[in-house]
Amino acid sequence: MSTPTVQDRVLKVIATSKRIPLETVTPDSSFESLGIDSLDRLNILFDLESEFDIEIDDEQAKQVTNIHQMVDGITQLLEAKNAAKDAASGASSPAE
């Protein structure tokens, strides 16, 4: 079985947090279409922070209105986290 993608994990967290069937949550879903209100958003943010071991900026999170934006934002945070981890460990990649 393949490793779940960031998108797969985000969709699962949202479905679990909101207690809705996973198949009803798609990358194109808006929060509004899923009935996600401000309290749900907070709960989902906490769940996503735990799932990915990242910190999500509250102000940036308020700008997110759909699943696609959320996946993109988390992907960027993960890339930054990995880059920082690589820099801290002294790993350097050769310039190409």
Secondary structure, DSSP 8 states (H G I E B T S, - for coil): -----HHHHHHHHHHHHHT--GGG--TT-BTTTTT--HHHHHHHHHHHHHHHT----HHHHHT--BHHHHHHHHHHHHHHHHHHHHHHTT------
